[in-house]
C-alpha cells in the first residue's frame, strides 16, 4: 500500500469511527480499535482497553442520546497517524446548566489525533473546550 493509499484508507477508518461514535450501538466503534486501545478525552480523561472505552461511551450516550460527531473534512497525516477537525452536537437533556437550556441543541468544534497500527486505532486523543457547550447553548462567542 502506498503512503497515499494508506492516508486515504485511514481517512475512511476515521470517518467510519466517528460515524460509529454517532450511532446508538455501544459496540459500533469497537471494530476500529485495538483490544488494548486507548481513548483520551481532554475533559473525560484516559480510558484503556475496549471495556473502559465502551463504558465511557455508554456514559456519554446516556447524557446525550442524540450525540453526533462529524469530521469536517480537514485531515492531516504523518506515518503513524491522522489528525482531524470535527463538530460535535447534541440536545441538552439535563438541567445541570439551567432548566432554560433543556431541549436546546448545542454544537462545538474539536480536534482528534488517531494513532494507528496499520488501519487499527491504538490511540484516539480528543481535544475540545469544556465551556463550549454552554456558550453554544447561550449564544455566546
SVG drawing of the C-alpha trace seen along z (x, -y; Angstrom):
<svg xmlns="http://www.w3.org/2000/svg" viewBox="-37 -36 43 43">
<polyline fill="none" stroke="black" stroke-width="0.4" points="0.0,0.0 1.4,-3.4 1.6,-6.2 -1.3,-8.0 -3.4,-4.8 -2.7,-4.4 -3.7,-8.1 -7.0,-7.6 -7.7,-4.4 -7.1,-5.9 -9.4,-8.8 -12.1,-6.2 -11.5,-4.5 -11.6,-7.8 -14.8,-8.8 -16.4,-5.4 -15.2,-5.5 -16.8,-8.9 -20.0,-7.6 -20.0,-4.8 -19.5,-7.3 -22.6,-8.9 -24.6,-5.7 -26.5,-4.1 -24.7,-0.7 -22.3,-0.9 -20.1,1.7 -20.2,-0.1 -16.8,-1.8 -15.1,1.5 -14.1,2.8 -11.8,-0.2 -9.9,0.1 -7.1,2.5 -8.1,4.6 -5.8,2.6 -6.6,-0.7 -6.7,-4.0 -9.2,-6.8 -8.1,-10.0 -10.5,-12.9 -9.2,-16.3 -12.2,-16.6 -13.2,-12.9 -9.7,-11.5 -8.0,-8.4 -9.7,-5.0 -7.6,-1.9 -8.9,1.2 -12.3,1.7 -14.3,2.3 -13.2,-1.0 -13.8,-2.8 -17.2,-1.3 -18.2,-2.3 -17.1,-5.9 -19.0,-5.9 -22.1,-4.5 -22.0,-7.2 -21.8,-9.9 -24.7,-8.3 -26.8,-8.4 -26.1,-12.1 -26.6,-12.9 -28.7,-10.2 -28.6,-12.1 -24.9,-12.9 -23.4,-13.4 -19.7,-13.6 -18.9,-14.7 -15.5,-15.1 -15.3,-18.5 -13.2,-17.1 -9.9,-18.6 -7.4,-15.8 -3.6,-15.8 -1.4,-12.8 2.0,-11.5 3.4,-8.0 1.8,-6.7 -1.5,-8.7 -4.0,-11.2 -5.3,-14.4 -8.8,-15.7 -11.2,-18.5 -14.8,-17.7 -18.0,-19.1 -20.0,-17.6 -23.6,-18.3 -26.4,-17.0 -29.6,-18.1 -29.3,-19.2 -31.4,-16.8 -30.2,-17.6 -30.9,-20.8 -27.4,-20.9 -26.6,-24.1 -30.1,-25.5 -33.6,-24.4 -34.0,-27.1 -31.4,-25.2 -33.1,-21.8 -34.2,-20.8 -31.8,-23.2 -29.2,-21.8 -25.5,-22.7 -22.7,-22.4 -19.0,-22.6 -15.8,-22.1 -12.8,-19.9 -9.8,-18.1 -8.6,-14.5 -5.4,-12.7 -5.6,-9.0 -2.6,-6.7 -2.8,-3.6 -1.2,-0.2 -2.0,0.4 -5.6,-0.5 -6.5,0.2 -6.7,-2.7 -4.4,-2.2 -5.0,-5.7 -7.5,-8.4 -6.9,-11.7 -9.8,-14.2 -9.4,-17.9 -12.2,-20.4 -13.1,-23.3 -15.2,-22.2 -17.1,-25.5 -18.0,-25.5 -21.3,-23.5 -22.7,-26.1 -21.5,-29.0 -23.2,-27.3 -26.4,-27.0 -26.4,-30.5 -25.4,-32.0 -22.0,-33.3 -18.8,-33.6"/>
</svg>
